[in-house]
Amino acid sequence: MEKLTFNHSGEILGKVDENGNVKLTDAGIEIHSKIVIPLEPRTKKNSQQIRRNRATGKQFVAPSNTFLVYQNQCFPYLYHLRSNAESLQYPLNVKCLFYMPTRRRVDLVNLLEAIDDVLVHYKLIVDDSAAYIGGHDGSRVLYDKENPRTEIYFTTLDGKPIIV
């Protein structure tokens, strides 16, 4: 049986291959409902820094340099998807599979917060509030020593794939 993908209105948009990728083209650009970031996942909260705003003198909490480097390294995997971000302005489920290189303890919530902020930074989603991200159903931390990565799947809240 053939798998299909739908937009938020329920219209059929295309076929889903065995890897979960949507096989469609829009002006010659292949579109996917799955994004893979082949980098070791990072959290935003470890080693946060307290800084002072030079203009106002007020203190604020800034993300760690490790997270900022990670966010910049995500650029090649996300920048080409930005033109379709306007299609992600409704509540959706963002399932994230974080493949870690070690079995050390890691906080799933912190990983989700970090990847949500990366998606907002690169304008794949408008905001990481509940109005745009309705859930992270199915997200988990897994182990893969040889190939640490983050796999991101976009679906409607009722489970239909969304193209990015």
Secondary structure as UniProt FT lines:
FT   STRAND          4..6
FT   TURN            8..9
FT   STRAND          12..16
FT   TURN            18..19
FT   STRAND          22..23
FT   STRAND          25..26
FT   TURN            27..28
FT   STRAND          29..30
FT   STRAND          34..37
FT   TURN            46..47
FT   STRAND          49..52
FT   TURN            54..56
FT   STRAND          59..62
FT   HELIX           65..73
FT   HELIX           75..78
FT   HELIX           79..88
FT   STRAND          92..100
FT   HELIX           108..121
FT   TURN            122..123
FT   TURN            130..132
FT   STRAND          133..135
FT   TURN            137..138
FT   STRAND          140..143
FT   STRAND          149..155
FT   TURN            157..158
//
